[in-house]
Structure formats: structure tokens, C-alpha cells
Amino acid sequence: MTNIKTVFVTGGAGYIGSHCVLSLLEAGYNVVAIDNFVNSVEQQESAASLDRVSRITGKKIIFYKCDLLDIQQLDDIFNKHQFDCVIHFAAMKSVGESIKQPLMYYKNNIVGAMNLLDVMAAHECYQLVFSSSCTVYGNPIFLPITEDHPIGNVTNVYGRTKYFIEEILKDSVNSDPKWNVISLRYFNPVGAHSSGLIGEDPTKNFSNLMPYIALVALGKKPTLSIFGGDYETPDGTGIRDYIHVMDLAEGHVAALKKLQSKQSHLEVFNLGSGQGTSVLEFVQTFENVTGVKVPYIIEARREGDIGSMYANCDLARTKLGWTAKYTLDDICRDFWRWQSLNPNGYKGNSITSTNGDTCH
Ligand code: WQD
């Protein structure tokens, strides 16, 4: 039994990372986080999201601005702290951008992950939770998707980087039984913490449905473009498995507890709601919950999109004791609270240093 006390979180200032850091702190873990802000539109110098996580929890977070491609700085951080486990979120994540700039994605996501594994091993830290993605499944052969669905037939570079990293982890574990790894395959993370203080920053690069609904709801975009009305789904629009970001965060806490049991060296789990929701159903739910109309137009399908994708999460339920608790109504309500309180995301609210000082 390896008792985990201090967790190193890469990409900790991001949308999913910051919500996970909140859950880790509330579960009693110490957190050291890094981020290079590559997913931010403007180059930030501080982690406003983590500053707010500290305010919500009343707990301190040690933060460094660090790029995983800077292996020397990464090693220096591991020299300063004793990490019991790493949660690796840091990655570029735009499906569309990945197709246009593959080398940037392979370098940032794969070389970054390999640097992390090298430095972890050099410091005898072999416990890892990896942020993977349902995109590794490619076009589903069957639904709902279970973890034994074939992977690797992916439709975009982003998904391929996640698949390659899963393969690198599998080979690492096979070569050295000291590794203790859990890969979590996220479906569609959406929503925000109920405080309304943290959420997906609308000023960042995005292509996802929820931020676009927000732009329309905030009056910043006249209509929502719905990509495709001719899929083989009940209403013709794409079906996805939307999971509340706090359910996702709790899934990581459950994964840490599973790692501590050291029952195996490599396990993979789907993290989703287990429900398929169409774009039109999502829009309708958002309007019902918030009372805000979202005008839309149905356009041509988006390149690389698939029709339906949703998860079977029985394995996470039975092995991690985890299941999604929040509903689509909760997702829309929490998201809209965050979005309407922070129409410009985290702009102008950051007071966090970037030289390893603690957040306030
Ligand atoms: C959802 C649905 C679109 C925008 C995401 C992430 C990927 C991975 C899986 C974690 C689709 C439709 C969207 C819009 C629309 N998650 N849509 N109008 O493509 O499922 O992939 O989840 O790793 O990283 O990208 O999510 O939100 O882009 O699309 O109609 O303006 O909404 O066609 O059916 P996707 P998405």
C-alpha cells in the first residue's frame, strides 16, 4: 500500500486541471501544479484559476509556470518536492488545430509526456494518472463504448497523441513493474464548479459546443451553428456523452485511491455519464434550465466529427467505486452561473505568483 500525500498536477491551471485540483485539496491531498498556459489566448504569467481554487477551498497550492519541454526546469521542481503521484493533464487539445499543426501537437503532447516520464523515473516516482480521451476509440464499432473497444483508429492528430501516449505507458509498464498507471478516457467534459468561480475560460482557444452556446447566450454570437442535422440519430444531430467536470474531478480522486491499493500496474477506465445526448437536446435543456434562448442554424457536418459516441462506465463503477452524479440540468445550471458571472473568463483577477510561491 503506497500512501499518496503529495500530488504533482501538470496542466493544473486548465479547465479540467483546476477542477481536479479543487477535488484533490478537498480530499486532503497536497498539490503542486504547473502550467505553460498554451491553451490560453493571451500568454498569462499566473494561474488565476488556481488562485480562485485556493479561495474556494481555503487551501494553498504551490504553482510554477513550467513547460514540459523544459526538462531542466521540470527536474528542478522534482528536486524541490517529494511527489507520491502525478496527474498528467497538460496537452494541447483542439481537434481542429491538431489536424492543421500535427508536429506542434506531437512535440507538445508526446515529447512533453516522455519528458515527464523520464523525470518521474529519475526521481523514483512511478505512480501516474493519465488524462486520456474517448477520441482514442475513433468511430465507434459498437455503443455504448466499453474499455475493450478497439483503440487507435482515430480521426484526428489530437486523438492520436492520446493513443500514442497510452501505448507508451503500456510499454513502460511492461518494461518496468515499478510503474503503477491508470489512464482515464474522458468523454465530453462540460459544466463548472457550483461556486461560479471557476470554469472553462471563454477567452481561450476552443471549438467545443458548450463555449459556443455560451457565446450565443451572452449575446456575443447571433446564432449557434449546429454541425450536421443528418446523422443517424433520432433528431439528426450529433450525440455525445456529456460529463460534469466535477464528476470528472472526483473520478481522479477515486483513481488515486485505486493506485494506492497497488492491485495492478496498468488500468484504463471510461469516465462519462453513460448517457447519449444530441446537440438539439443539449440546447433545449440549456434553454429550459437558464430561460435563455439559443437561436441556432443547422449547417453541414464538421470535418472529423462522428455521429454518436457515449460510454459504458460499469468498470469505473465496479473497480473505482465511481459513477457520475450530476445531471444535464446540473451541467447547464452550473455552467451558466460561471459564464454569466465571468463573461470574460479570468481576465484581470489574477494575483498568483509564478515562481513557486503559494497562491493566496
Ligand atoms: C460536441 C458536439 C459537434 C460545436 C470533444 C473534445 C475532445 C474529447 C471529446 C476530451 C458534436 C457539435 C460543436 C459547435 C456543434 N474530449 N457542435 N456546434 O467533437 O465530441 O470532442 O470531446 O478529450 O477533446 O474536443 O466535442 O464539443 O466539439 O462537439 O454542433 O459550435 O457538438 O458536431 O456533435 P467533440 P465538441
Boltz pocket constraint, residues with backbone or C-beta under 6 A from the ligand:
constraints:
  - pocket:
      binder: B
      contacts: [[A, 93], [A, 95], [A, 132], [A, 133], [A, 134], [A, 135], [A, 186], [A, 187], [A, 188], [A, 189], [A, 207], [A, 208], [A, 209], [A, 210], [A, 212], [A, 225], [A, 226], [A, 227], [A, 228], [A, 237], [A, 238], [A, 239], [A, 240], [A, 279], [A, 302], [A, 305], [A, 306], [A, 307]]
      max_distance: 6.0
